Amino acid sequence: MNDKIKANCQLFIENRDRIKGEFPWESAYMYPLCAALYTAKGRRANEEVLREAMDLLKARAGLFSNFRSTVKLAIAAMLDLSGNPEKTLNDGLKVYDKLKESFFSSAFLPIAAMTIAQMAEPYQYEEIVLRTRRIYERMKSNHFFLTSSEDSGFAAMLALSEKTDDALVEDMESCFAILSSMSMSSNAVQSLSHVLSISEAAADDKCRRTAALFDALKKAGYKYGKGYELPTLGVLALSEGDVEDIAGTMGEIDDFLSEQKGFGIFGIGAKQRLMYAGILAQSEYLDKDVMSAAAVSSTVSIIVAQQAAMCAAVAASAAAASASSSS
């Protein structure tokens, strides 16, 4: 493990511990997610400032708002990292109100709102929200039983793309058809196809790279999740890094994390841990100036990966809560 990656991993663990210490009663899946948000910015979490962001969120969002659901800690982190928490929250709530006119409320809708607020100007909100709904409806038309509330976040991400609706949908469907031959959850394959469609690369090429990265990890003894963790793997596959090299780096990071408290047998689980290993590996492969025109900019890639990780954390948290209540 090189010094840069090691420092990133250490910062990630420090951030996780700082955030957990300040907010000990949140979902265990939110701590590494928030730590990853800060680490991607090269920032050390300041508990006092994060608490102020959380208090602002509680003051501005209603008690029953999904901004205060499972994802609230991650949103507070995003507010802090924005540099202007009040404006960022105002923008996010404006987008959220517009989205609620077209979507059923869910824990995933604030993720869509914050994605749009991060990447668009206020005068674009109306148009992007309308496009988000159009893309979502086409997802639903093609995969009625697979498309659900979590796909609203991916639809928002795609609505920010410069590609046309037709080009996005055609690319998604091509990727879905190719990836469906792999023994994975159809729902996860659909989400992965959403992520891959942001790239201009040919569907065959980017699907082949994703499958190759998955297989390289498996060959090295690391089993990447075939469920909600899968979309984050697509972001690394869109980079220009060598697949075997990426897998090796992820393995080194996973080995490091497995020795840390909260990432072992009684922690968040090996699948989520390897997902975060992939997110931490991004700093090595997405900051390159040599990315081709078919690849996606490092800024967009990081935001897409963060959104996918947020969806994965919310889904995992919901699944854990459901299992606990039924036991």
Phi and psi in degrees as a GROMACS rama.xvg file:
@    title "Ramachandran Plot"
@    xaxis  label "Phi"
@    yaxis  label "Psi"
@TYPE xy
-75.4781  168.864  ASN-2
-63.2697  -37.1136  ASP-3
-63.6091  -47.0583  LYS-4
-67.4307  -40.5135  ILE-5
-61.0612  -42.3834  LYS-6
-64.4974  -37.9365  ALA-7
-63.7691  -43.2773  ASN-8
-63.9714  -41.9524  CYS-9
-65.8908  -38.5344  GLN-10
-65.5798  -39.0813  LEU-11
-59.5553  -47.4145  PHE-12
-66.2181  -42.0975  ILE-13
-61.0532  -44.426  GLU-14
-63.3372  -42.1008  ASN-15
-58.466  -45.3459  ARG-16
-68.3637  -39.1838  ASP-17
-63.1422  -45.9421  ARG-18
-67.9871  -43.3541  ILE-19
-64.3124  -37.0713  LYS-20
-65.0166  -34.1568  GLY-21
-81.7035  -32.0133  GLU-22
-128.063  72.1036  PHE-23
-71.391  -11.0932  PRO-24
-107.085  11.5232  TRP-25
-81.8989  169.628  GLU-26
-60.1325  137.63  SER-27
-59.7545  -23.8627  ALA-28
-77.7229  -16.2836  TYR-29
-81.9392  -27.8955  MET-30
-63.4694  -51.795  TYR-31
-66.301  -31.0735  PRO-32
-61.774  -50.9408  LEU-33
-64.3358  -37.8957  CYS-34
-60.7129  -39.2342  ALA-35
-66.083  -36.3443  ALA-36
-61.9357  -45.441  LEU-37
-68.687  -41.6328  TYR-38
-64.3932  -36.6889  THR-39
-61.4652  -27.1252  ALA-40
-93.6173  -0.310455  LYS-41
69.8167  26.5564  GLY-42
-107.782  145.777  ARG-43
-95.713  126.187  ARG-44
-62.6776  132.241  ALA-45
-104.175  110.653  ASN-46
-58.1408  -39.9509  GLU-47
-65.7296  -43.4782  GLU-48
-68.9702  -38.4735  VAL-49
-64.9527  -38.4945  LEU-50
-62.6342  -40.3093  ARG-51
-62.5048  -39.4095  GLU-52
-65.6822  -39.8485  ALA-53
-65.2365  -41.42  MET-54
-64.1477  -39.2601  ASP-55
-61.9723  -43.7604  LEU-56
-61.2402  -43.7529  LEU-57
-66.3612  -32.8923  LYS-58
-74.2715  -32.5215  ALA-59
-96.274  -29.9517  ARG-60
-99.2105  136.335  ALA-61
-61.7407  158.841  GLY-62
-55.5806  -35.1512  LEU-63
-101.266  9.65252  PHE-64
-70.4915  143.487  SER-65
-69.8063  -10.261  ASN-66
-65.9001  -18.1421  PHE-67
-111.831  22.4124  ARG-68
-90.5167  -152.67  SER-69
-51.4804  -33.4636  THR-70
-86.7254  2.64631  VAL-71
-60.0995  -36.8843  LYS-72
-66.0939  -39.9453  LEU-73
-65.6874  -38.6199  ALA-74
-65.9893  -40.6189  ILE-75
-59.8815  -40.3086  ALA-76
-63.483  -41.3708  ALA-77
-64.2414  -37.2533  MET-78
-63.3758  -46.6268  LEU-79
-60.1474  -46.3476  ASP-80
-69.3179  -19.3469  LEU-81
-70.0012  -23.3624  SER-82
87.7973  -15.2568  GLY-83
-144.067  75.5352  ASN-84
-55.0133  -43.5101  PRO-85
-64.6051  -45.9967  GLU-86
-65.0585  -43.0632  LYS-87
-62.0516  -41.7182  THR-88
-67.3231  -42.1451  LEU-89
-57.3311  -45.7393  ASN-90
-64.0049  -44.7936  ASP-91
-61.6238  -41.8932  GLY-92
-68.0166  -34.8944  LEU-93
-62.6519  -46.1213  LYS-94
-65.387  -41.2881  VAL-95
-58.919  -44.3018  TYR-96
-61.494  -37.9242  ASP-97
-69.836  -40.1915  LYS-98
-64.6187  -35.5117  LEU-99
-64.198  -18.511  LYS-100
-73.9838  -18.4716  GLU-101
-119.376  -14.5571  SER-102
-129.59  150.101  PHE-103
-68.1996  143.693  PHE-104
-67.8151  141.827  SER-105
-160.23  170.032  SER-106
-67.1034  -16.6876  ALA-107
-86.4787  -20.2153  PHE-108
-65.9531  -38.7566  LEU-109
-60.9138  -30.5175  PRO-110
-63.5614  -43.8555  ILE-111
-61.6921  -43.1628  ALA-112
-63.1748  -44.735  ALA-113
-69.9844  -31.3207  MET-114
-62.7821  -46.4532  THR-115
-65.1919  -43.8197  ILE-116
-63.4231  -32.9775  ALA-117
-70.7001  -34.5916  GLN-118
-111.699  -3.23248  MET-119
-128.906  163.313  ALA-120
-90.0228  151.887  GLU-121
-52.6889  -36.3738  PRO-122
-68.1291  -13.3929  TYR-123
-93.7344  -10.8173  GLN-124
-55.1075  -50.1921  TYR-125
-58.0605  -48.0256  GLU-126
-63.5753  -42.3697  GLU-127
-68.9546  -38.7474  ILE-128
-62.7179  -42.8074  VAL-129
-63.1215  -40.443  LEU-130
-69.0269  -35.9345  ARG-131
-57.363  -44.2825  THR-132
-65.8839  -40.7439  ARG-133
-60.8052  -46.5047  ARG-134
-65.4098  -41.8739  ILE-135
-60.6979  -42.173  TYR-136
-63.4278  -35.4272  GLU-137
-72.2886  -34.9721  ARG-138
-59.6885  -47.4804  MET-139
-64.0379  -38.156  LYS-140
-64.146  -38.2872  SER-141
-81.743  -31.1127  ASN-142
-141.354  72.339  HIS-143
-57.1136  -45.7373  PHE-144
-82.8443  -15.0035  PHE-145
-92.1782  -31.1228  LEU-146
-78.1884  125.603  THR-147
-141.818  -169.676  SER-148
-58.6916  -32.7385  SER-149
-65.4965  -23.3888  GLU-150
-74.641  -11.6419  ASP-151
-62.5049  -36.2085  SER-152
-66.1001  -40.9244  GLY-153
-69.4968  -35.4543  PHE-154
-63.6661  -38.9938  ALA-155
-64.5089  -42.2287  ALA-156
-59.3187  -44.357  MET-157
-71.3326  -28.7768  LEU-158
-66.8343  -18.0095  ALA-159
-87.8564  -5.84715  LEU-160
-74.7668  152.852  SER-161
-83.711  -9.92602  GLU-162
-71.4281  150.409  LYS-163
-71.9633  161.991  THR-164
-57.3421  -45.2721  ASP-165
-60.9531  -42.7747  ASP-166
-66.0165  -41.0101  ALA-167
-63.6371  -48.0837  LEU-168
-65.3692  -42.0579  VAL-169
-61.1135  -41.7808  GLU-170
-66.6183  -44.4732  ASP-171
-57.3336  -46.5126  MET-172
-67.7838  -36.577  GLU-173
-64.6057  -44.8564  SER-174
-64.7797  -41.63  CYS-175
-61.3335  -43.4521  PHE-176
-63.534  -40.6686  ALA-177
-70.1488  -45.6907  ILE-178
-75.0904  -20.0963  LEU-179
-64.7211  -17.8992  SER-180
-73.5072  -14.9362  SER-181
-82.9113  148.764  MET-182
-81.1172  77.763  SER-183
-139.413  165.358  MET-184
-60.108  129.882  SER-185
-60.2939  -35.8497  SER-186
-65.6077  -41.276  ASN-187
-67.9052  -38.1527  ALA-188
-63.8004  -38.8904  VAL-189
-62.4645  -46.4375  GLN-190
-62.206  -39.9925  SER-191
-63.0428  -40.0331  LEU-192
-64.1008  -32.3502  SER-193
-63.1116  -45.7788  HIS-194
-63.8963  -45.5246  VAL-195
-65.1444  -28.2087  LEU-196
-70.1179  -11.4384  SER-197
-72.2831  -18.4837  ILE-198
-89.4499  149.924  SER-199
-83.7933  -4.99334  GLU-200
-63.2903  154.871  ALA-201
-63.3394  142.284  ALA-202
-54.631  -44.3424  ALA-203
-58.2578  -43.2009  ASP-204
-66.649  -48.2088  ASP-205
-73.483  -30.5341  LYS-206
-69.488  -40.3551  CYS-207
-62.3489  -42.0518  ARG-208
-66.2827  -39.1161  ARG-209
-64.1734  -45.7652  THR-210
-63.6976  -38.8258  ALA-211
-65.6508  -39.1606  ALA-212
-67.4209  -41.8742  LEU-213
-59.2214  -45.7785  PHE-214
-69.0763  -36.261  ASP-215
-64.1679  -39.3625  ALA-216
-64.9366  -44.4884  LEU-217
-62.192  -42.4972  LYS-218
-62.6635  -33.2293  LYS-219
-83.956  -0.790845  ALA-220
96.6916  14.9477  GLY-221
-117.558  118.206  TYR-222
-96.2641  104.856  LYS-223
-73.9437  142.676  TYR-224
-61.216  141.526  GLY-225
-98.4166  9.28267  LYS-226
-108.557  -130.754  GLY-227
-67.7336  -10.9723  TYR-228
-77.0007  -19.4584  GLU-229
-58.7808  -41.795  LEU-230
-56.7666  -32.5554  PRO-231
-65.5133  -27.21  THR-232
-66.5743  -32.2014  LEU-233
-62.4881  -32.0941  GLY-234
-63.9652  -44.7517  VAL-235
-65.5885  -35.2597  LEU-236
-64.9139  -25.2159  ALA-237
-80.5959  -9.90074  LEU-238
-77.0699  175.604  SER-239
-95.8606  7.38139  GLU-240
-70.5943  154.075  GLY-241
-68.9685  132.459  ASP-242
-58.3802  -46.2232  VAL-243
-64.4094  -36.1429  GLU-244
-67.6804  -43.4326  ASP-245
-60.4627  -46.3844  ILE-246
-60.3415  -41.1326  ALA-247
-63.6111  -42.8351  GLY-248
-64.4535  -43.5956  THR-249
-61.6173  -38.5765  MET-250
-63.3058  -42.3569  GLY-251
-62.512  -43.0792  GLU-252
-67.4731  -41.2314  ILE-253
-62.2069  -40.342  ASP-254
-60.9469  -42.0122  ASP-255
-63.5595  -47.8839  PHE-256
-65.0719  -34.6949  LEU-257
-63.142  -19.8349  SER-258
-91.4914  -3.87988  GLU-259
-94.1304  146.062  GLN-260
-58.9715  133.051  LYS-261
93.6134  -6.17077  GLY-262
-118.232  6.41663  PHE-263
-93.4197  -149.516  GLY-264
-58.8176  -37.8776  ILE-265
-100.444  18.6014  PHE-266
-100.336  -144.501  GLY-267
-77.285  -9.50994  ILE-268
105.331  153.26  GLY-269
-64.6146  -34.4424  ALA-270
-68.0289  -46.3553  LYS-271
-66.3044  -37.456  GLN-272
-60.6416  -44.2717  ARG-273
-68.4184  -31.11  LEU-274
-61.1516  -44.2832  MET-275
-70.0541  -29.1766  TYR-276
-60.9128  -40.0308  ALA-277
-66.1237  -40.7289  GLY-278
-64.5457  -41.145  ILE-279
-68.9387  -28.97  LEU-280
-71.2994  -18.1096  ALA-281
-58.1957  -33.9228  GLN-282
-60.6892  -23.6777  SER-283
-84.6987  -24.0157  GLU-284
-121.052  -14.3848  TYR-285
-103.706  -6.64229  LEU-286
-95.2915  13.6657  ASP-287
-78.8618  146.458  LYS-288
-88.9602  1.43143  ASP-289
-104.092  13.0735  VAL-290
-64.5017  136.53  MET-291
-75.4447  170.954  SER-292
-63.119  -26.0946  ALA-293
-78.2272  -18.1085  ALA-294
-81.8468  176.425  ALA-295
-109.795  145.097  VAL-296
-57.5174  151.616  SER-297
-61.6033  -36.1679  SER-298
-62.7381  -48.9459  THR-299
-63.5702  -42.0024  VAL-300
-60.0733  -42.6993  SER-301
-65.0793  -42.8424  ILE-302
-65.4008  -41.2407  ILE-303
-62.9493  -43.9242  VAL-304
-63.8405  -40.484  ALA-305
-63.9309  -41.4898  GLN-306
-63.949  -44.5587  GLN-307
-61.6854  -39.3642  ALA-308
-67.1748  -37.3649  ALA-309
-63.2209  -44.3447  MET-310
-61.5425  -41.3702  CYS-311
-64.8031  -42.0971  ALA-312
-66.2771  -41.5055  ALA-313
-64.2191  -44.4095  VAL-314
-64.0324  -43.4169  ALA-315
-65.6603  -40.08  ALA-316
-63.8654  -42.5385  SER-317
-64.8567  -40.8126  ALA-318
-65.5083  -40.2366  ALA-319
-66.0957  -40.8281  ALA-320
-65.673  -39.2963  ALA-321
-65.858  -42.6328  SER-322
-64.3971  -39.1173  ALA-323
-66.8716  -39.5511  SER-324
-72.7845  -25.6656  SER-325
-89.7437  -9.97503  SER-326
